[in-house]
Each structure stands twice: as structure tokens, then as C-alpha cells.
């Protein structure tokens, strides 16, 4: 197995379907999909469970929420691939050969040991959440930690930030990917990550935070954004022709 694609999920079935179908449509390499569920309700697990029964993915159902970083660490241990690519569940791939391109970047410099999205703050949040690409053996051999442990683990100011500082302290490099021009909606609450001059991954900032499919955790306001505004933006994304094409993919 060359590539293990891992995502943490909690009560976001529509985003999960879009991500998984984009993986199946656009990934060229031999791969597996691992979904780490952090305590979703049964209703929001139906599609994922059906996909697992069909052998299209492995679904790990945690009884409690391990957090995003905890799920990343769990996924690393479970991965069968040489490379691990961890993605946010509210993201999706936009084109074919994304995997070939990211592996070429990884091997362009022997010191690169992690590829991730560029965060907003070089010192407190150097990495963004949508994608993390690394070798499983390197992560395990060097005890690279993605779990968020504020005040305990050096550099752990947010999910996966400690990994950045760990890798630098070992004398290696982290390649940080940039956002490019937004294709769908320039005002959307998102990043579109470009690789080799091409739009490669869409990521919505709030795709799971409103928890619109789980009433006990449903929010009417997150930061300065309302649920209504989020749902309008979400509908705009899911109505795009290429997104509809991804969702219709059945192989």
C-alpha cells in the first residue's frame, strides 16, 4: 500500500461524502481510506457504515471524541501505507494527479518530512488544518505528535502545531503550501490550496463547527458568522457543477 488517506469525522455526513468521492475520483496511486469517527450519532454514520460494508473505506468508531489531533495520531498508527495524508473532513480534492504532485514535492528535498497548509501565524500557528502529508515510518520512529496538549507539549498551541516544531528541532523541513485564488466564492469562508500552480484542495473553515446535523451541539453563531450565512455558503459550494460531478461519482 502506497498511500493512506485519513480524516477525522464528527456529524458531518455531507462533507464526508464529498471528500471521500473526491479521493476516489482524483487519486491515482494505490490507496486506502480511513475515517476516524469521533462519536457521531447513528443517523450521521449511515452512509459511512454502508461504504465500509462495501469495502470502500475503513471506519473506526470511537465512543468518545479524541479531538482532531488525537484522531490524526490514531490514524497514523492504523495506516498501512508508506505515506499518510490526513485531511479535514470539510475539504475535498479538485483535480486528478494531486497525489503524484504532492509526492514529487515531498521528494524534491530529502530534508522535507512534512507537507501541510501554511497557517496564519508563523510562530503560534505555522500550519493550517486541511492537509498533512508525511511518511508513517518517520512519524512513528520520531514520535511526531499531532494531539493538542496545551501547556504540556512544547509548541502545542493548536492541533498539529507541535509536529511542526518537533520536525524543525530534528533538523528537517516542513513544506508549507499556500492558498491561491478562490474559484467558487471569493467571500467564502474557505481556503483553496494550490499545488504546482493549480487549485488542488478546497477547505471550508466552518464545515463541522456549526454541527447542523446534530441538534444537541447545533450552533446558531460561531465567531461572527451565523448558521444562516454558513448554510447559504455551503449550498453555493454544493451547487457547483464540478462538486455535483464529484458527488455523482460511483466507482
C-alpha positions, 0 to 999 in steps of 0.5 A: 500500500502506497498511500493512506488517506485519513480524516477525522469525522464528527456529524458531518455526513455531507462533507464526508461524502464529498471528500471521500468521492473526491479521493476516489475520483482524483487519486491515482496511486494505490490507496486506502481510506480511513475515517476516524469517527469521533462519536457521531450519532447513528443517523450521521454514520449511515452512509459511512457504515454502508461504504465500509460494508462495501469495502470502500473505506475503513471506519473506526468508531470511537465512543468518545471524541479524541479531538482532531489531533488525537484522531490524526495520531490514531490514524497514523498508527492504523495506516498501512501505507508508506505515506499518510495524508490526513485531511479535514473532513470539510475539504475535498480534492479538485483535480486528478494527479494531486497525489503524484504532485504532492509526492514529487514535492515531498521528494524534491528535498530529502530534508522535507518530512512534512507537507501541510497548509501554511497557517496564519501565524508563523510562530503560534500557528505555522500550519493550517488544518486541511492537509498533512502529508508525511511518511508513517515510518518517520512519524512513528520512529520520531514520535511526531505528535499531532494531539493538542496538549496545551501547556504540556507539549512544547509548541502545542498551541493548536492541533498539529502545531507541535509536529511542526516544531518537533520536525524543525528541532530534528533538523528537517523541513516542513513544506508549507503550501499556500492558498491561491485564488478562490474559484467558487466564492471569493467571500467564502469562508474557505481556503483553496490550496494550490499545488504546482500552480493549480487549485488542488484542495478546497477547505471550508473553515466552518464545515463541522463547527456549526454541527447542523446535523446534530441538534444537541451541539447545533450552533446558531453563531460561531465567531461572527458568522451565523448558521444562516450565512454558513448554510447559504455558503455551503449550498453555493459550494454544493451547487457547483457543477464540478462538486455535483460531478464529484458527488455523482461519482460511483466507482 
